[in-house]
Amino acid sequence: MLDFVVFLGAMASIAAVLIVVILRRNATENVEGLLIEQAGRTQAYNDRRTYSPNAVHGTPPGVWERYRP
């Protein structure tokens, strides 16, 4: 019985720590932070489009490998 109580206590403490960690992560509230996040998302999207295999090699991955001498 004592083992079960210790187990429940450990699980409750882990849950409490996780709740505290998650609640401490606040969303950006000011406009400057939102603009920085939006610019970062836009830059990441553009980088994914610019450096995709199709954009770099002109073909999807795996297609050009068959025709290499």
N, CA and C atoms as an extended XYZ file, in Angstrom:
207
Properties=species:S:1:pos:R:3:atomname:S:1:resname:S:1:resid:I:1 pbc="F F F"
N         0.815       -1.190        0.000 N   MET     1
C         0.000        0.000        0.000 CA  MET     1
C         0.861        1.257        0.000 C   MET     1
N         1.950        1.201        0.757 N   LEU     2
C         2.851        2.338        0.811 CA  LEU     2
C         3.482        2.588       -0.561 C   LEU     2
N         3.799        1.523       -1.281 N   ASP     3
C         4.355        1.672       -2.623 CA  ASP     3
C         3.386        2.406       -3.544 C   ASP     3
N         2.118        2.092       -3.438 N   PHE     4
C         1.110        2.730       -4.276 CA  PHE     4
C         0.999        4.218       -3.956 C   PHE     4
N         1.051        4.565       -2.692 N   VAL     5
C         0.977        5.968       -2.282 CA  VAL     5
C         2.208        6.730       -2.765 C   VAL     5
N         3.370        6.106       -2.676 N   VAL     6
C         4.597        6.738       -3.171 CA  VAL     6
C         4.516        6.926       -4.685 C   VAL     6
N         3.999        5.935       -5.377 N   PHE     7
C         3.834        6.018       -6.826 CA  PHE     7
C         2.897        7.163       -7.197 C   PHE     7
N         1.763        7.267       -6.521 N   LEU     8
C         0.827        8.349       -6.804 CA  LEU     8
C         1.440        9.716       -6.485 C   LEU     8
N         2.198        9.783       -5.411 N   GLY     9
C         2.875       11.039       -5.071 CA  GLY     9
C         3.890       11.441       -6.133 C   GLY     9
N         4.629       10.478       -6.645 N   ALA    10
C         5.606       10.768       -7.696 CA  ALA    10
C         4.904       11.225       -8.968 C   ALA    10
N         3.822       10.556       -9.324 N   MET    11
C         3.085       10.943      -10.524 CA  MET    11
C         2.480       12.342      -10.371 C   MET    11
N         1.970       12.653       -9.185 N   ALA    12
C         1.394       13.973       -8.947 CA  ALA    12
C         2.473       15.046       -9.007 C   ALA    12
N         3.643       14.760       -8.481 N   SER    13
C         4.714       15.761       -8.520 CA  SER    13
C         5.208       15.977       -9.949 C   SER    13
N         5.292       14.929      -10.729 N   ILE    14
C         5.684       15.080      -12.133 CA  ILE    14
C         4.638       15.899      -12.885 C   ILE    14
N         3.366       15.616      -12.639 N   ALA    15
C         2.293       16.374      -13.294 CA  ALA    15
C         2.349       17.840      -12.881 C   ALA    15
N         2.620       18.118      -11.626 N   ALA    16
C         2.693       19.501      -11.162 CA  ALA    16
C         3.853       20.240      -11.819 C   ALA    16
N         4.985       19.584      -11.935 N   VAL    17
C         6.141       20.209      -12.582 CA  VAL    17
C         5.834       20.497      -14.050 C   VAL    17
N         5.206       19.551      -14.736 N   LEU    18
C         4.862       19.765      -16.140 CA  LEU    18
C         3.864       20.904      -16.313 C   LEU    18
N         2.905       20.997      -15.421 N   ILE    19
C         1.932       22.089      -15.501 CA  ILE    19
C         2.614       23.433      -15.300 C   ILE    19
N         3.523       23.517      -14.349 N   VAL    20
C         4.235       24.764      -14.098 CA  VAL    20
C         5.090       25.143      -15.306 C   VAL    20
N         5.774       24.184      -15.899 N   VAL    21
C         6.624       24.468      -17.057 CA  VAL    21
C         5.777       24.956      -18.229 C   VAL    21
N         4.656       24.309      -18.471 N   ILE    22
C         3.803       24.701      -19.588 CA  ILE    22
C         3.183       26.073      -19.359 C   ILE    22
N         2.770       26.363      -18.147 N   LEU    23
C         2.151       27.655      -17.874 CA  LEU    23
C         3.141       28.807      -17.886 C   LEU    23
N         4.415       28.523      -17.677 N   ARG    24
C         5.420       29.583      -17.692 CA  ARG    24
C         5.738       30.049      -19.097 C   ARG    24
N         5.408       29.234      -20.102 N   ARG    25
C         5.665       29.619      -21.492 CA  ARG    25
C         4.556       30.550      -21.950 C   ARG    25
N         4.797       31.825      -21.860 N   ASN    26
C         3.792       32.807      -22.244 CA  ASN    26
C         3.918       33.127      -23.723 C   ASN    26
N         2.801       33.410      -24.347 N   ALA    27
C         2.813       33.857      -25.728 CA  ALA    27
C         3.287       35.304      -25.773 C   ALA    27
N         3.804       35.680      -26.905 N   THR    28
C         4.261       37.047      -27.075 CA  THR    28
C         3.061       37.981      -27.032 C   THR    28
N         3.171       39.024      -26.241 N   GLU    29
C         2.028       39.900      -26.051 CA  GLU    29
C         2.186       41.256      -26.713 C   GLU    29
N         3.407       41.683      -27.015 N   ASN    30
C         3.552       43.000      -27.610 CA  ASN    30
C         3.676       42.886      -29.128 C   ASN    30
N         3.469       43.996      -29.802 N   VAL    31
C         3.428       44.001      -31.263 CA  VAL    31
C         4.794       43.687      -31.860 C   VAL    31
N         5.858       44.193      -31.253 N   GLU    32
C         7.189       43.958      -31.800 CA  GLU    32
C         7.519       42.467      -31.813 C   GLU    32
N         7.184       41.790      -30.733 N   GLY    33
C         7.441       40.361      -30.672 CA  GLY    33
C         6.637       39.584      -31.699 C   GLY    33
N         5.384       39.991      -31.896 N   LEU    34
C         4.557       39.326      -32.909 CA  LEU    34
C         5.117       39.551      -34.305 C   LEU    34
N         5.603       40.758      -34.575 N   LEU    35
C         6.190       41.037      -35.885 CA  LEU    35
C         7.471       40.241      -36.106 C   LEU    35
N         8.263       40.086      -35.052 N   ILE    36
C         9.492       39.291      -35.158 CA  ILE    36
C         9.144       37.832      -35.438 C   ILE    36
N         8.145       37.291      -34.737 N   GLU    37
C         7.732       35.911      -34.973 CA  GLU    37
C         7.187       35.730      -36.385 C   GLU    37
N         6.412       36.700      -36.863 N   GLN    38
C         5.862       36.605      -38.212 CA  GLN    38
C         6.982       36.657      -39.249 C   GLN    38
N         7.959       37.518      -39.052 N   ALA    39
C         9.080       37.601      -39.985 CA  ALA    39
C         9.881       36.302      -39.986 C   ALA    39
N        10.044       35.697      -38.827 N   GLY    40
C        10.757       34.425      -38.750 CA  GLY    40
C        10.019       33.313      -39.473 C   GLY    40
N         8.692       33.266      -39.308 N   ARG    41
C         7.902       32.257      -40.019 CA  ARG    41
C         7.968       32.460      -41.523 C   ARG    41
N         7.894       33.712      -41.952 N   THR    42
C         7.967       34.007      -43.380 CA  THR    42
C         9.333       33.629      -43.940 C   THR    42
N        10.394       33.927      -43.215 N   GLN    43
C        11.739       33.589      -43.664 CA  GLN    43
C        11.922       32.078      -43.738 C   GLN    43
N        11.405       31.354      -42.763 N   ALA    44
C        11.508       29.895      -42.787 CA  ALA    44
C        10.742       29.322      -43.972 C   ALA    44
N         9.562       29.854      -44.260 N   TYR    45
C         8.779       29.393      -45.407 CA  TYR    45
C         9.543       29.653      -46.707 C   TYR    45
N        10.102       30.854      -46.837 N   ASN    46
C        10.852       31.176      -48.049 CA  ASN    46
C        12.086       30.298      -48.202 C   ASN    46
N        12.776       30.019      -47.104 N   ASP    47
C        13.953       29.146      -47.164 CA  ASP    47
C        13.576       27.733      -47.575 C   ASP    47
N        12.440       27.234      -47.066 N   ARG    48
C        12.009       25.892      -47.463 CA  ARG    48
C        11.696       25.840      -48.947 C   ARG    48
N        11.114       26.899      -49.482 N   ARG    49
C        10.799       26.941      -50.905 CA  ARG    49
C        12.059       27.114      -51.749 C   ARG    49
N        13.001       27.947      -51.284 N   THR    50
C        14.201       28.235      -52.064 CA  THR    50
C        15.144       27.042      -52.123 C   THR    50
N        15.306       26.337      -51.021 N   TYR    51
C        16.283       25.265      -50.944 CA  TYR    51
C        15.655       23.881      -50.995 C   TYR    51
N        14.473       23.765      -51.561 N   SER    52
C        13.854       22.454      -51.705 CA  SER    52
C        14.596       21.674      -52.786 C   SER    52
N        14.534       20.344      -52.769 N   PRO    53
C        15.236       19.558      -53.789 CA  PRO    53
C        14.802       19.913      -55.208 C   PRO    53
N        13.534       20.195      -55.394 N   ASN    54
C        13.055       20.528      -56.726 CA  ASN    54
C        13.636       21.857      -57.200 C   ASN    54
N        13.773       22.828      -56.311 N   ALA    55
C        14.325       24.116      -56.703 CA  ALA    55
C        15.828       24.035      -56.938 C   ALA    55
N        16.527       23.215      -56.166 N   VAL    56
C        17.976       23.134      -56.286 CA  VAL    56
C        18.381       22.279      -57.486 C   VAL    56
N        17.752       21.130      -57.665 N   HIS    57
C        18.161       20.192      -58.708 CA  HIS    57
C        17.265       20.231      -59.933 C   HIS    57
N        16.096       20.818      -59.830 N   GLY    58
C        15.183       20.868      -60.946 CA  GLY    58
C        14.314       19.630      -61.080 C   GLY    58
N        14.539       18.646      -60.242 N   THR    59
C        13.736       17.426      -60.259 CA  THR    59
C        13.484       16.990      -58.824 C   THR    59
N        12.467       16.182      -58.589 N   PRO    60
C        12.251       15.645      -57.244 CA  PRO    60
C        13.407       14.730      -56.830 C   PRO    60
N        13.622       14.523      -55.546 N   PRO    61
C        14.728       13.677      -55.101 CA  PRO    61
C        14.570       12.252      -55.601 C   PRO    61
N        15.676       11.692      -56.039 N   GLY    62
C        15.680       10.304      -56.499 CA  GLY    62
C        15.551       10.158      -57.995 C   GLY    62
N        15.019       11.146      -58.697 N   VAL    63
C        14.810       11.017      -60.139 CA  VAL    63
C        16.122       11.188      -60.886 C   VAL    63
N        16.897       12.188      -60.549 N   TRP    64
C        18.120       12.470      -61.290 CA  TRP    64
C        19.210       11.453      -61.010 C   TRP    64
N        19.131       10.723      -59.906 N   GLU    65
C        20.179        9.781      -59.543 CA  GLU    65
C        20.298        8.643      -60.539 C   GLU    65
N        19.189        8.266      -61.189 N   ARG    66
C        19.245        7.164      -62.138 CA  ARG    66
C        20.005        7.510      -63.393 C   ARG    66
N        20.084        8.781      -63.749 N   TYR    67
C        20.671        9.169      -65.017 CA  TYR    67
C        22.108        9.663      -64.877 C   TYR    67
N        22.673        9.527      -63.711 N   ARG    68
C        24.065        9.945      -63.531 CA  ARG    68
C        24.984        8.913      -64.154 C   ARG    68
N        26.000        9.354      -64.902 N   PRO    69
C        26.948        8.388      -65.496 CA  PRO    69
C        27.850        7.754      -64.474 C   PRO    69
